[in-house]
Amino acid sequence: MGAMPQEDPTTLDAPAPSAPAPAPPGPRAARAPGSAGDARDAGGPAAPGGPGRASTAARWTPHLVVLGLVIAALNLRPAVTGLGPLLEEVRTGLGMSSTVAGVLTSVPALCFAVFGSVASRLARRHGPAAVVLAGMAAITAGLALRPLAGGTTVFLLTTALALAGIAVSNVLMPVIVKRYFPDRVGAMTGLYSMALSLGTAAAAALTVPATEALGGTWRTGIGLWAVLAALALLPWFAVFLRDRHHDRDHHPVKPTGPGGTGGAGAQDTPPSAPLRVTRSRIAWALGCFFGLQATAAYVTMGWVPQIYRDAGLSASTAGVLLAVTMGLGIPLSFVLPRVAARLSHQAPLVLLLGVCGLTGYTGLWLAPAEGAWAWALFMGVSNCAFPLVLTMIGMRARTSGGVAQLSAFVQSTGYLISIPGPLLVGALHGATGGWDAPLALLAVLMVVQLGVGLVAGRNRCVEDDLRVRH
């Protein structure tokens, strides 16, 4: 899609390339009378390239995109969670100070915010498949080069390279879903959310055992995940080539509305200019909801094991409890988006997840050791606010271009909001010597998350907010 001009804000809303647009698996999308698809079915002239060629591409492109989504999602967290188990060894090997190590734990959220903010502009210029391909290449390069670092500066730079690839891919996953599977947003969001959770848990659980099995050092352990990232290049390179070939051989068919040519662009007439999402209350509510759920997730990964240990549990038990909390997201991340997509208002799910979070924090406050397994389960359910907000992003704009802009805004804003949370929890713990104040702070933030989530869950699109303001 390199031929797409930067100034065209409707690029993302053109029908996805599969002669003329890829139909998602399942019932065939409706076609406009006289479309190229009707000509093929009637035995008349087909689009350039021949009917056999076009129909073959229409069959395999959606399946290739599904494969690409799954493998890409598996790669969106190992750069972060694969480092945690070996952080002490990395610090020793590189002579990294405690201050730099603390900064390193905040780098992911910062990179997600900074690099994620440019993803929609890159996608408008080059196409989402091309940008995801570049993101996977950046992850591969960063993870492959990071073990070769001889000092802290190079280690931070290569980490930032991998995180930049993760950031743009994070933003564009909902865009890819909206573009290729506009009628299956919940199911496809659930699929890649489940893969993301699996990659998160696998990197945390397998990095150390794999390193020991290979007889390697920390450099081996953090470099292993570059192999998985390299595998993601294959399907996305094929999708990119298919997109570029389609752009060269076909003139995109303009969408004609609900009864038009199908594909992602057929849901609505694309906007004539980029949306001013910063003027939408829905966008701000989603951004705040995203930031608060990310704060809770980072605190859970970074501090909850220490709460268990301070309550008298062993380090191994604390690790298993964290694995239970994170692992619960694997099945729930698949189911929750499907349920959310069928609801006109996601308030019941927002309420359920918020109550589970408050229950978990209350339990950690009153009886952290006695009910540890129950609190781990409650917090595991609460952490599924992440796939919920991803689903809502896909439902709160009418076009894939709108979803791209909304996703970039929500994720960049949300990750910026999440940066101080883990640092503040640590500061409160250091100042008070206990966990009462940090847990009280987390409970307050969860109440705020509930409030903004109820607004974000309304059956309303950002275009509606902007139309009212005009």
C-alpha positions, 0 to 999 in steps of 0.5 A: 500500500505504499502508493497511498497518499498521506493526505488521503484520510479515507485510505483506511476506510477503502474496502479491504483488498480481496476483489474488491474486498475480503469477505470475513469467514461466514455469510458473504457480505452483500454486494451492490448491484453491478459490482465486480462480484456480481459480474463474476458470479454471473459469468460476466467480466471480472476485475483485472487479474481474472475470476479464478485469481480473484476468488482464490485471493478472496478465500485465502486472504481472511485466513491469512489475516487471522493467522497474522493477528494471532502470531502478532498478538503473541508477540505484543508482550514477551519483550516486557514479561520475558525480561522480568524473571531475569531482571536481576541477572540483567542488572548484574551483567550490565552494571545497571543501577536500581534507579535505571532498573526502576526507569526500565519498568516504566519504559513500556508504558512511555513507549506505548504512549509515544509511538502508539500516537503515530500509528494511525498516521503511518497507517493512512500513508502506508496501509495498516498491513504495511505498518504491522509488518514494520512493527513485527520487524522492529520487534524482531530486531529489538529482541535479537539485538538486545542480548548483544548489548554491552552497556545500559544505553544500548540495552535501553535503545534496543528495548525501545526499538522492540517496544516501538514495534509493539506500540504501533501494532497494539494500536492497529490490531483493532483497525485490522479487525474492523477492516477485514472482519467488520461483522465479527469484531467481538469474535476476532478481538477475543481471538487476538486478546486470548493470543496476547494473554497467552504470549504474556503468560508464556513469556513470564513462565517459560523464559527461565526454564528455557534458558536453563534447558539450553544452558544459556545465560540471561542473554539467551533467555531474552533473545529467544523471543526474537524467533517467535517475532520473526515468524510473525513476519511471514503472514504479514509480508504475504498480506502486504504483498497482496494489498500492494498487488491489489492496489496496482491492479484494481481501482478501489470500489467506493463503499455505497453504504450498508447495501454496498460492496461489503468489506470494512469500508461498506459500513458507512461513508468514510469521513472526508477529514480526520476525526477530532477525537479529542472533542469526544467525551466517549474518546476521553472516557475510553482513554481514562478507562484504558489508563486506569485498567493498565495501571491496575495491570502493571501494579498487579504484575509489579507489586502484588507478588510482594504483597503475598510475600510480605504476608508470609507466603513463599516466593514460589507460591507468590509466583504461582498466584501471579501466574493464576491471575495472568493465566485467567485472562487467556480463556476470558479474553476470548469469551468476554469480547464476544459477549461485549459485542452482543450488548448495546451497552457494556455497563454490566461488564464494566460493573462486574470487572470493577466489583471483582477488582474491589473485592480482590483489593479488599481481600489483600487488605484484610486477609492477604495470605488466608484468601490468597487464591480467591484474591488471585482469581478476582484480580484475574477477572478484573484484569480482563478490562483490557480485552473489554476496552479493545472491543469497545474501541472497535465499536465506538467508531463507524469506519476503520479510519475512525477506529485507527484514530480512536485507537491511537488516541485511547492507547497513547492517552491511556498509557500516559495515564498509567505511568505514575501508578506503579511508581506511586504505589511503590512510593506509598509503600516505602513511606508507610512501610505497609500496604494499606495506603497503596491498596486504598489508592488502588480501590479509589482508582478502581471506583474512578475506572467504574465511573468512566467505564460506564460512560465509555460503554454507552451505545454511542460513537465518536462521530455522534459526539462530534456531530452534536458539537457541530 
